Amino acid sequence: MTYVIAQPCVDLKDLACVEECPVDCIYEGKRMLYIHPDECVDCGACEPVCPVEAIFYEDDTPEEWKDYYDANVKFFDDLGSPGGAAKLGPIDKDHPMIAALPPQEHDE
């Protein structure tokens, strides 16, 4: 099991979760953040600091956002397991499902 970042993160990317993650497994795509399923240690530190409640334990992901599990996993298909987001920096891509979404509005 792992944690999943879902739709509320799209076009927001607050990064509070990145700062809180003790194993550096949250990677920054173009429009949202992604949790690497093999690098995540299921500590849950990221979940309470997300200001838009976009992070869920895999089994607790709301039904409307279940597809985000696959989006998080498949984002890393061509990246493999880099062993830490900090050394990669922002990645100039998104999962196709995320890239296809219309711009998301966020309340300031």
Secondary structure as GFF3:
##gff-version 3
##sequence-region A 1 108
A	DSSP	beta_strand	3	5	.	.	.	ID=ss1
A	DSSP	three_ten_helix	7	9	.	.	.	ID=ss2
A	DSSP	alpha_helix	16	20	.	.	.	ID=ss3
A	DSSP	beta_strand	26	28	.	.	.	ID=ss4
A	DSSP	beta_strand	33	35	.	.	.	ID=ss5
A	DSSP	three_ten_helix	47	49	.	.	.	ID=ss6
A	DSSP	beta_strand	55	57	.	.	.	ID=ss7
A	DSSP	three_ten_helix	58	60	.	.	.	ID=ss8
A	DSSP	three_ten_helix	63	65	.	.	.	ID=ss9
A	DSSP	alpha_helix	67	74	.	.	.	ID=ss10
A	DSSP	alpha_helix	96	99	.	.	.	ID=ss11
###
